[in-house]
């Protein structure tokens, strides 16, 4: 196999450090870029680059000449995409086009993995496969569908090797509380540390979602990147959907406290899929991927880490 040189675009986000570790431990020379060096997933070989700056992206790809590109850069919060639809399209769609144009003009034989989302799918009451209907109900999902359309064009017109990954929900240490499970954990942990009963504010907890540990997700990304087959679109998810309320109740149980759950209409989205679960048959058949982590163990790890870090911070302040 040729020397593996990976470029992670959006390397200093939540997933970046995990992907960097997964690739580096499997023989890749890893490069990364992001808005800022602060919190970088790739301290060495890291470049401060704005994905919406075509000249900067072109120069970076020219310099690195990667064998693999993983595009993690995105406005990936559905809630934020409602607040900033223009920025969502600019970063997610126009930024991706900058990558594709750069690889095309440089004539590189680079395998490109574009990380999309389960938010692209139309509502369904069963696990969705790659052949199921797309009909996003939010700006983030719509931007991902647009990206896939451009990927198809660059694949067919210019012969680029592009795989579009529809990733389902994932979480783990380091994910910010703008996302639902870290938000629950932060609120519950704060109540537990206060030694008093309290209330937790939540949005729509009646929906079902397929959650994976982020470490399982990046493991799948690597296996897909190393597949000898040309895969246009592939789902990545656990194949099991849980009601958000069940996950919340588990997190509350870790605290050992009586906590009142309060529905906060401000936390409800304008539109939300009632059920979303991954049919990962293609992923398993193409890569032999199997998840290594249980989502409840992941939540317990995240909760314990939050309690530990908050207690240490309190001791330092005192």
SULKA-V769243 format. One record per backbone hydrogen bond with DSSP energy under -1.0 kcal/mol. NH is the residue of the N-H (numbers start at 1). CO is the residue of the C=O. E is the energy in kcal/mol with one decimal. If there is no record, write none. Layout:
BEGIN
{{NH:CO:E} {NH:CO:E}}
END
This chain:
BEGIN
{{6:29:-2.3} {7:68:-2.4} {8:31:-2.8} {9:70:-2.6} {10:33:-2.0} {11:33:-2.6} {13:10:-1.1} {19:15:-2.4} {20:16:-3.0} {21:17:-2.0} {22:18:-2.3} {23:19:-2.6} {24:20:-2.9} {25:21:-2.0} {26:23:-1.6} {27:24:-1.1} {28:23:-2.0} {29:4:-2.8} {31:6:-3.0} {32:45:-2.4} {33:8:-2.0} {34:47:-1.7} {40:37:-2.1} {47:32:-2.2} {49:34:-2.2} {49:47:-1.0} {53:50:-2.3} {57:53:-2.2} {58:54:-3.0} {59:55:-2.4} {60:56:-2.1} {61:57:-2.5} {62:58:-2.5} {63:59:-2.0} {64:60:-2.7} {65:61:-2.6} {67:5:-2.0} {68:5:-1.9} {69:111:-2.6} {70:7:-2.6} {71:113:-2.6} {72:9:-2.8} {73:9:-1.1} {76:74:-1.0} {81:77:-2.0} {82:78:-1.4} {83:79:-1.3} {84:80:-2.5} {88:84:-2.0} {89:85:-2.0} {90:86:-2.4} {91:87:-2.9} {92:88:-2.3} {93:89:-1.7} {94:89:-1.8} {95:90:-1.1} {97:93:-2.3} {98:94:-1.8} {99:95:-1.3} {100:96:-2.4} {101:97:-3.0} {102:98:-1.7} {103:99:-2.4} {104:100:-2.4} {105:101:-2.8} {106:102:-2.0} {108:103:-1.6} {110:108:-1.2} {111:67:-2.7} {112:161:-3.0} {113:69:-3.2} {114:163:-2.6} {115:71:-1.4} {116:165:-4.2} {118:167:-1.8} {120:117:-1.4} {121:118:-1.7} {122:133:-2.4} {128:277:-2.7} {132:129:-1.9} {135:120:-1.8} {142:138:-2.3} {143:139:-2.3} {144:140:-1.7} {145:141:-1.9} {146:142:-2.2} {147:143:-1.9} {148:144:-1.9} {149:145:-1.8} {150:146:-2.1} {151:147:-2.6} {152:148:-2.3} {153:149:-1.8} {154:150:-2.7} {155:151:-2.3} {156:152:-2.6} {157:153:-3.2} {158:154:-1.1} {160:154:-1.7} {162:160:-1.1} {163:112:-2.9} {164:232:-3.4} {165:114:-2.9} {166:234:-2.6} {167:165:-1.0} {168:236:-2.8} {171:212:-2.2} {175:172:-1.7} {179:176:-1.9} {183:179:-1.8} {184:180:-2.2} {185:181:-2.5} {186:182:-2.5} {187:183:-2.3} {188:184:-2.8} {189:185:-2.7} {190:186:-2.0} {191:187:-1.8} {192:188:-2.5} {193:189:-2.3} {194:190:-1.1} {200:260:-2.9} {202:262:-2.5} {208:274:-2.1} {209:242:-2.6} {212:169:-1.5} {214:171:-2.5} {216:213:-1.2} {217:213:-1.5} {218:214:-2.3} {219:215:-1.3} {220:216:-1.8} {221:217:-2.1} {222:218:-2.1} {223:219:-2.0} {224:220:-2.5} {225:221:-2.3} {226:222:-1.7} {227:224:-1.1} {234:164:-2.1} {236:166:-2.2} {242:209:-2.8} {244:207:-2.8} {245:205:-1.8} {247:243:-1.6} {248:244:-2.5} {249:245:-2.6} {250:246:-1.8} {251:247:-2.1} {252:248:-2.6} {253:249:-2.1} {254:250:-1.2} {255:252:-1.3} {260:198:-2.5} {262:200:-3.1} {264:202:-3.5} {267:264:-2.2} {268:265:-1.3} {276:208:-1.1} {279:128:-2.3} {284:280:-2.3} {285:281:-2.1} {286:282:-2.3} {287:283:-1.9} {288:284:-1.7} {298:294:-2.1} {299:295:-2.3} {300:296:-2.1} {301:297:-2.2} {302:298:-2.4} {303:299:-2.7} {304:300:-2.7} {305:301:-2.1} {306:302:-2.1} {307:303:-2.5} {308:304:-2.5} {309:305:-2.7} {310:306:-2.4} {311:307:-2.3} {312:308:-2.2} {313:309:-2.1} {314:310:-2.1} {315:311:-1.9} {316:312:-2.0} {317:313:-2.2} {318:314:-1.8}}
END
